[in-house]
Amino acid sequence: MMTDLASTTPQSLGRDPMVGLRLARVDGFEPAIALGQDELPAYLRRFTILFADDATMRRGGIGRVTRAVNAQGEAVALKQLILPTCDEFDDAAHEALVAKFKAAFREEYECHRALSGLKGFPRLYGWGEVDGVPAIVMEWVEGETLARLRSRFAVDDAGRLSPLVAARLGRDLFDLLCRMSLVGEGFVHRDISPANIMVRTARLPLDRQLAEGTFDLCLIDFGSSLALEPASAVAGTGGKASFTERYATLRRATVAYAPPEMLTDDIPDLRALRMSPAIDVYAAASTVYELIAGAAPYEAAPSTSGTSGSRKKTRDIASPYRLKMDTLPDYPIGAHAPGCDLTQLLRREPDVALVAAEQAQQLGLEPDSEELRDALAFVDAQLFDVVMACLSSHQKDRPEPAAVEAALSAFCDHYAQNVGRSLRGEPLTPCPMDASGRAVRRALMVGATVVCGVVWAVVVVSAALLASGARVTATLGSLVWSGSLPGIIAALALALPGIAGVAAGALARDRRSGFLQGVLALSACEVPVLVVAACSVFSQRAVMGGLVAALVATYTLTWFLLAMGFAFELSVSAPRRTKAQMATPLAGGAAAARTFGGPVEVSSDSISTTKEA
């Protein structure tokens, strides 16, 4: 299903892919999808006789995953249950424990089955037994885990990624979390960690994904996952025991990334707490934190020089639950922290380097200047704030996955313009996580846009019908034209300024520029139409008055549409760099002298930090 062994498969070693493989016959095979009687025989032939390569075997939860091929050479993943040994149990206890393991393994299969049709999850083929042991046959995912890719993507010796790359990975990861809510009452994975997140490489090479800024992520290992139940069922005391209660000893999250409620069995309402998407929000944010800072939130944190800090690792602490409940994780120290070698970093951050070079050229800054580094760090703090908001010890304080995905998308989309705004001391385009408020504002904007569009179309059509066939004489200097006005000409004269304004606004890089460019285009196209109208004489004054009123109405409606887009962007307060943080244009390209050490106020909503030389 999913390990990063694509580079060590038999084919890549230059040997016969069938040599040294173990025959694995899947008995009692149950297809994971409904099939017709004419389709079933071919499907069974594909997945009941497999050849497993034990050299690729890896442990995953209570099972072990092995790469296998069928008779046609198609690669699949064979996951077999690891049964408990009977050394420490009498026969009855061992039999009961085996039954418990089998039931847990089957429930893992059922959870995976519900998600296998969604993008970002391995496809499931079926269930059966190999040598009397339960087995799951699923897609073999070609790619690498984030645990291994982190060192490859790192931009410094501390193992930190470019904040922009980390945000893009986080955005695509939280998008997977959002998809899990689309099935039934939703699902929670409950063991999200870099080792359980793969970047597929079968469709698009890794370097291409990195260059394009979108990643084909795939969540693997559903050993701790479960389908959510309706709130009424979770709150009730009747019914069967929950998945957590039945298999608590078998299902454990990875301590470094798990929220506190997954690290203890001795708190009230545990069942409800462990059936919440907030578990995945915490773990996914911990993963993004590690990409940013080079270590998980409660692991030894790297200093600005790249050496390890003094914090003890989470797994070495007697009570990780108490640690995560009683203390906050350190604020992340990203790659653009004070003391970094910006020149070396930008060589490994091509997208950031392009932005930095453009802004440095416009403001006359050296590409390795402290002003530019501070501007990048100030923008990065938006990402850090999003991640820290997800690491609350209390579930109710964590944002919804959709809100985090929207905030990370906004960070990525506005990164370039925010670097420029940071250098100029302008407010940054915000990355709000108030999903409900944002949804309401967006709904209001869409509704107002629809109303304006309908009214605009009615005005244009009505005025064109009114003017169609009207006698008009137009005098432009020595040029004189007289005749009947075609309705299509009147419609174009009314519509083109608005279309030009909206098109210019849509092509702008942000809504502020969109508003300015849109109004300029609207006015530039409206003025010639007004000039022509002023030089025209209609046989009926009512027609002239109607056309002028229609011109004013279409101009106003288009301006209102552009203004709404601009207002929507500014509806959330944004942080602004203070004067002490603003870039100083340099004379002759020389770096201006600066004094560090004072406190840097970000905003009332942001975390204050102290810059060190």
N, C-alpha and C positions, 0 to 999 in steps of 0.2 A: 504494500500500500504506500509505503512512504518512508523511505529512508534516503539519505543522501549518498547512496552507493552507486549512483549512475556511472561514475567513473571507474568502478571496480567490477563491473559486470563481466561475464565471460567473454562477450564480444569484444570489449575494450582491451582484454588481455591477449587477444589474438589467438584464442584456442577454440576448439569445437564447443559451441554453447551447450551441447548435450552431454559432454564428457564429465563424469564425476557428479552427476546429479542424482538425487534420490527420487525414486518413484513414489508419488503420493496419490493414492486412490481416495477420492472423496465419496464416501458412501452416504446413502440417504440424502442426496443433494436436494436442497429446496431453493429454487430460484428466488431472487429478491424482488422480481417483478412478475406481474401476471403475464402469462404466455398462452397462446393458443396451442391446440394439440399438434398442429403442423409445425410450430416453431420449437416445441419442447425438445425433440430428439437432437437437433443441431446444437441447442443451447447446452444440453447435458454433455455432449461430446466435447464442447469447448472447456468445461470446467470440472469434469469428474476425473479425468486422468491428467495429472500434473507432474512436472519434474522440478523438484525443489533444489535450490542451491544453498546448502547449509552454511556455506562460507559467508553468506549475506545475512545470517540470522541476527536479529536484534530483539532485545526485551522491550515490551510495551505493555505496561500495566500488569494484568494477570495473564498475559499471553506473550508469545514470541512470534515475530513477523519474519517471514522468509520470502525472498524473491523466487518465483517459480515461473515456468513456461509451460504452455500446453503443446499439443502435437503440432499445431500450426505455427509455433514459435512466438505466440503472443504472450507478453509478460503480464503476470498478475502477482498480487501479494497474498500469501497464505498465512493467516494468523491462527495459531493453535493455542488452546488453553493450556496453561501450566498447572497441572494438578498438584495438590499438596501431597507430600510424602506421609506415610503412615508411621514413621519412626517414633513420633512423640504422642501418638493417639492410639486408643484402643479401636477395635474394628468399628464399633457403633459410632464413636465420635468422628473417626476418619470418614466414614460413609456420609455422615451428616455434613461434614465440611466439604466434601467433594460435591455433594448436591448443591450446597450454597455457592460454590465456585461456578458450577455449571449454570445455575440460575442467573448469577450476575453476568456471566459471559453472554448468555442469551439476551439479557436485557440490554447489554451494550450493543448487540447486533440490531435489536429492534430500534434503538435510538438512532444508530447510524443509518438504518434503512429509511427512516423518515426524512433524513437530510441528504441522502445520496443523490437526489435529483437536482440539487441546487449547485450553482457554480461556486467553487471554493471548498468543496468537500469531495473526498474520494468516492468514486462510484462503487456501489456494492453489487456483487454478482450473486452471492448465495451463501447458504449455510449447509453444513454437513459434518461428517466425522472422518478423521484420518487415523487409522489404527485405533479406533474406539475412542478417540479424544475429539471433543467438539472443535470445529474449525470454521473460520470465516474466509470466504474468497472475495477479494475486492481488487480495485484498481491499484496497480503499482505506479506510484507518482514519481516521475523522473524530476529530480531537482535537488535542492539542498535546503537544510534547515537554517533558520535564522541563527541558531547557536553556532553554526560553522561559518555562516556568511558574515557575521559581525566582524570578525578579524579581517575578512577580505574587503569589506566596505569601510573599515575604520580609516579615519583621516589623520590619526595621531597614534603615538605609542601607548596611550592610555586605553585604546580600543574604542574611542568615541567616534560616532558617525557624524557626518554633516547634519546639523539640525534639520535642514530642509529634506534630506533623504529620510531621516528618522520620522519626520512628520508625514511624509508620503507613505511610508510603510505603515505607520499608525493609522492613517486615514483608510487604507485598504484593509487593515486588520479589523477596524471597527465597522467597516462595511460588511464584513463577514458576520460580525455579531448581530448587525441589523437584519441580515437575511435569516438568521435562526429564529427570529420572531415571526416569520411569515408562515411557519408550519404549526398548525394546531394552536395550542396556547403558548407556543414558543419552546425553545430549548436553551439549556445552559451547558457549556462544555466543562467548566469547573476545573480544568487543568491546563489553562493556556500558559505557555511558556515558550521561549525561543526554540526549545527542542521539539515542540509540537506544532510549530508553524513552518511550513515549507514554501519555498518559492519555486513554482514549476518552471521548468526550462524546456519542456517538450515543444511548446508552441512558439516561444520567443526566447532567444538566448538571454542570459542574465545581463550581459553588458548592454543589450538593446533595451531591456526593461529599465535599467538604471538611467540610461540616456533619455528615455521617454518619460520617466518620472511616474510610471504606473507599474504595479507589481502584481503578478499572477499568483496570489497567495492561496494556500490550501491548509485548512485545519486538519490535523490527524490525531489519532489515538483518542477514541471515545470511551475509554475505560471508566471515566468518572462522570460522563455526561448523563443527563436525564431530561425527559420531556416534562415541561411544567404542567401543573394541574390547575384547574380553575381556582380562583381565590377562595371560593366557598369550601372547596374540598380541602385546601391547605389549612384553612382556619378551623375546620371541623375536627372533632376528636374521634369520630367514627371512621369506619372503613379500614382498608388494609394499611399496614405499616408503609412508610415512605421508602423510597429507594435508598436514601441515606441511612435510615434506621436499619434496614435489612442488611446492607452491605458496607457499613461504615468501616469495618476492619479491612475491607478489600479495596476501598476507593479512597485514595489519599491524593491531595493536590501537592504540587511542588512548593515547598515551604517558602522559598525566596520570593515567589510571585503571588502566593495565595493571600486572600484577605483574612482578617482575624477569625471570622466565623467558620472558616474551613480548618482552623488549627486547634479547635477545642471541641469537646463533646459535653461540656458542662456549663451551658448558658441557656436561658429561657428561650422558648420559641425557635429552637434550633432548626426544626423542620421547615418552617417558613423562611428563615434566613438562608437556608441552603437551597431554596428553590427560587432564586432571584437572579435576573440578568446582571445585577450589581456585582456578583461574584466575578463574572467575566470582565466587567468594566475595570475592576481593581487589578486583575491579573494582566489584562492587556495593557493597561497604563504602566504597570510595573515593567513589562517588556519594553515599552517605548522608552521609559526612564533609563533602562539599561543601555539601549541604543544611544541615547543622548549622553549619558554620564560615564559609560564604560563599566558600570556595575549596577546590580539591582538595588532598589531603594534602601534596603537595610544591610547590604553587603559593604565591604570595605570600599569607601569612596575614593576615587583618584583625586589627587591634588592638582593644582593648575600646572604643575611641572610634569604631570604624568605618572608620578610615583603613587604607591598605594597609601591610603590613609590608615587610621588606627582603629576604625570601627570593626568590631568582631563580626564574623559572618553569621547570618541568621541561623543557619543550621547548627551552629556551635553554641547557641544560647539555650539555656534550660527551658525557657518558655517563650517561644516566638510569638505566641498569642499575646502575652502580656507586653512584650516589646512593641508590637504593632498597635496595641490598644493604648499604651501609656506614652508613647513618644511619636513625634512626627518624623518622617524621613527628611534627610537633609535636602535643601533646595539644590536642584541639579547644577553641576558645573559643566557647562558645555564646551565644545571645542574652541569657541571664540572667546574664552575667558581671558582676563588680563594675564599677560605673560606668554601668550601663545605666539608661535611663529606664523604670522598671518600669510606670509609669502609661501611657505611650505604647505600650509593648509589649503590655500586657494588652488594650488597645483593639483590637489586631490578632490576639489569641489568645483567641477567645471561650470555648473549652472550658477553657483554663487559667484564664481570668478567673473563670469560675464556681467552679472549685475553690478558687482563691485567695480569692475573696470569702467563701465558706463558712467556710474555715479562719480567715481574718482575723476574721470576726465571732465565731467560737467562742472565740478566744484574745484578743480585744480588741486586735488589731493594726491599724495603719493599712494600707490596701491597697497603699501604695507603700513600705512599711517595708523596711529592710535585712534584717530577720529573715526576712520572707517571700521576698525575693529570694534569700537564702542557702539557704533551704529548697528552693526551686525548683532552684537550681544544684546542690545536693547530690543531688537526685533525678535531674537530667539526667546526672550523672556515671555513673550506671548505663548509660545509652545510650552514652556516650562509651567506656566500658570494653568494651562489646560490639563497637563498631566497631573500636577499636584492636586487639582480639584477632584480627580478620580481616586486619590489615595486616602480618602477619609476613612477612618476606622468604623464609621457608622454608615450602614447601607443607605439610609434615607438621605444622606448628604451627597451621595455620588450622583453625577448626572446620568441621563439615559444614554445608551449607545448611540442613538441617532443624533443626540445633541453633540456628543464628542466628535462623531464623524463629520458633522457640519462645521464644527469649530476648526478641526484639522484641515478640512477642505478649504476653508476661508484663509487659514494661515498659508497654505501652499499657493493658493490662487493670487494672494495679495503680497507675496513675499517680496517680489522685485520692487513694486511701488512703495512698500513700507520701508525698505532700505533707504530709498530716496527721501521719503518723508522723515525718517529718523535723522538723517544727515541735515535736513533743513529745519528741524525742530517743529515739524507739523504733526498734528494728531495722526496716529497710525489707524489704518482701517482695522476695525476690531475683529476679534474672533469670538463672537458671543456663543455661550452654551445654553442660553435661555431658549430651549427649543420651542416651548409653548408660546412665549412672547414673540419669538421670531416667526413662528408659523402664523400667528394672528396678524402680525404686520404684513407678512407676505400675502396672506389671504386678502387683507384689505387692499393692498396694492394691486393684486390681480383683479379684484372686483372693480376697483376704480378704473383700472386700465380698460377692462371690458366695456364699462359704461361709457368712458370717453371715446373708445373706438367706435362703438355703436352710434353715439351722437354725432361724431365726426363724419361717419359714412352717411348718415341720414342728411346732414347738412350739405355735404358734397352732392349727393344724388338729387336732393330737392332743388338746390340752386341751379344745377345743370339742367334739370327739366324746366325750371322757370325761364332760364336764359335761352334755351334751345329755340332757334328760329327767329329770335328777336332781331330787329333791324338795328345795326350799329354802324357808326362812322368813326374810324380811328385816324387821328392825325398825329404823326411823329415827324416834326420838321416839315420837310417838303414832301414826305410820303403820306399819301392819303389812301385809306381803304374803306370801302363801304359795301355792306352786304348783310346777309343773314348769318348769325353766329351759330356755328355747329355746337350741339350739346356736348360732344366729346371734347372740344377745345375748352369749353367752360369747366368741364369736370377735371381735365388735366391741370388747368391753371389753379384750381382750388386744391387739388390733391398733391401735386408735386412738391410744394414747399414742405408740407407735413411729412411726406415720405422721405425727402432728403434729410430733414431734421432727425427723424427717428433712426434712419440708416447711419448717419454720422455719429449719433449717440451710441448706437449698438457696436460700432467698430472701434470705439475708444477703449483704452486699456483699463479704465476705471470709471466709476459713475461720476466723479467730479469732472474729469475731462470729458466724459460723455455729455454731461449737461452743457458745458461751455461750447463744445464742438457742435452739439445738436442745435443749440440756440443760434449759433453763428450761421450754420447751414440753413436753418429755417428762415432766418432774417434775410440772408443773401438771396434766397429764391423768392421770398415774398416781396422784396422791394421792386424787382422788375415787373411783377404782376400788378402791383399798385400803380406803378408809373404808367403802364399800358392802360389800366382802368381809368386813371385820371385824364388820359388823352383821348378817351372814347366818349361818344355821345350816343345814348340809346334813344330810340323813338319813344320808349316808355320809361318814365322816371322810376317806376316801381321796380323794373328789372335792374336798373343801376343800383338802387338802394338795397335790393336783395343780395346782389353780388358782393357789394362792399360789406354788408353785414356777415355774409358767409365767409369772406376772407378774414375778417376780424375773429369770427368764431373758430375757424379751423386753426388760425395762428394760436389763439388762446388755449385751445384744447391740446395742441401739440406741445406747447410750452409747459402746460400742466403735467403732461405725461413725463416729459424730461425732468421736471422738478421733482416729481414723485420718486423717480429712481434715485436722484441725488439725496433726497430726504431720507429714503430707506437706508442708505448707507450710513448716514449720520445719526440714525435713531438710537444708536448705542454709544455711550461715552467711550472715548478711546484715549489711551495713554499718549502723552507728549513728552519728548525729551526736554529737559530744562535748558536754559541758556548755557549752563556750565557744560552740558553734554553736546551741544550743537557743534557741527563741523565748522572750522574756520577756513575759508578759502585761502590757499597758500600762494605767496608771491614767489615766482620762479621755481615752483615745485618743491620748496623746502618745507619740512615739517615744522609747524608752529610749536613753540614750547608750551607745555601744559603741566599743571600741578595736580596730582592725584591724591586721594586720601580722604576727601570729604564724602559725606553721605549723598547718595543719589536717589532723589525722590522720583519714583516712577509715576504713580498716581494713587489716589485714595483706594482704588480697588486692586492695586498690584502690590506685590511683596517688595519691600525696600531692601536694597542690597548695598554693600559697601565695596567700592572699587579699590583694588590694591594695585600698586605699581608692579 
